[in-house]
Amino acid sequence: MNKSGNAEIVLRFFKALEALKERKVIRGVKTFTDRYSINRRNLYQLEKDPDRNLLQMVWLAHLINDYGVSSKWLMTGEGPMFVEDVKSASNLN
């Protein structure tokens, strides 16, 4: 994957973390990093410079598996951020 594509995924990763904070699912980045034993310093460095090669795929997997973030949205930016939003939209039909 090219650097700019990777940076876009990184930006969506942080956008998802922010959305989880807003929904009061997590208290903040510390909650996320403590739960998964992630080095918070690496996360902050990545946030400052999304082109750095620090993103771990397992971090995305945590968002997908444990918080219902859409894998399609994380990887491509298409569709709703959360899987539940997809389910809600399909129930309207």
C-alpha positions in Angstrom: 0.0 0.0 0.0 1.3 3.5 -0.8 2.2 5.9 1.9 -0.8 8.2 1.3 -3.2 5.3 1.4 -1.7 4.1 4.6 -2.0 7.6 6.1 -5.7 7.7 5.2 -6.3 4.5 7.1 -4.4 6.0 10.0 -6.6 9.1 10.0 -9.7 6.9 9.9 -8.3 4.8 12.8 -8.0 8.0 14.9 -11.4 9.2 13.7 -12.9 5.9 15.0 -11.2 6.3 18.3 -12.7 9.8 18.6 -16.1 8.5 17.7 -15.9 5.8 20.4 -15.0 8.6 22.9 -18.0 10.7 21.8 -20.3 7.7 22.2 -18.8 7.1 25.6 -17.7 3.6 24.7 -14.2 4.4 25.8 -12.9 7.2 28.0 -10.0 8.0 25.8 -6.9 6.7 24.0 -5.5 5.5 27.4 -8.5 3.2 27.8 -7.8 1.7 24.4 -4.0 1.4 24.8 -4.3 0.0 28.3 -6.8 -2.6 27.3 -4.6 -4.0 24.5 -1.2 -3.3 26.0 -0.3 -0.8 23.2 2.6 1.6 23.7 0.8 5.0 23.9 3.9 6.8 22.8 3.8 5.0 19.4 0.1 5.9 19.1 0.8 9.6 19.7 3.8 9.6 17.3 1.5 8.0 14.7 -1.2 10.6 15.3 1.4 13.4 14.8 2.8 11.8 11.6 0.3 9.5 9.9 2.9 8.6 7.2 5.1 6.9 9.8 5.0 3.1 9.5 3.8 2.5 13.1 0.2 1.3 12.5 -0.3 -2.3 13.6 -3.0 -4.2 11.8 -4.0 -5.7 15.2 -5.1 -2.2 16.3 -7.6 -2.2 13.4 -8.7 -5.7 14.3 -9.5 -4.5 17.9 -11.7 -1.7 16.5 -13.5 -4.2 14.1 -13.9 -7.1 16.5 -14.5 -5.4 19.8 -16.1 -2.1 18.9 -18.1 -2.8 15.7 -16.1 -0.5 13.5 -16.7 -1.4 9.8 -13.6 -3.0 8.2 -14.7 -1.6 4.8 -14.9 1.9 6.2 -11.5 1.6 7.9 -9.8 0.4 4.8 -11.6 2.4 2.1 -13.5 5.2 3.8 -16.7 3.9 2.1 -20.0 3.2 4.0 -20.8 3.9 7.6 -18.2 3.9 10.3 -20.0 1.3 12.5 -21.4 -2.0 11.4 -24.5 -1.3 13.6 -25.3 1.7 11.4 -25.3 -0.7 8.4 -27.7 -3.0 10.2 -30.0 -0.1 11.2 -30.1 1.2 7.6 -31.0 -2.3 6.3 -33.8 -2.6 8.8 -35.4 0.6 7.3 -36.1 -1.2 4.0 
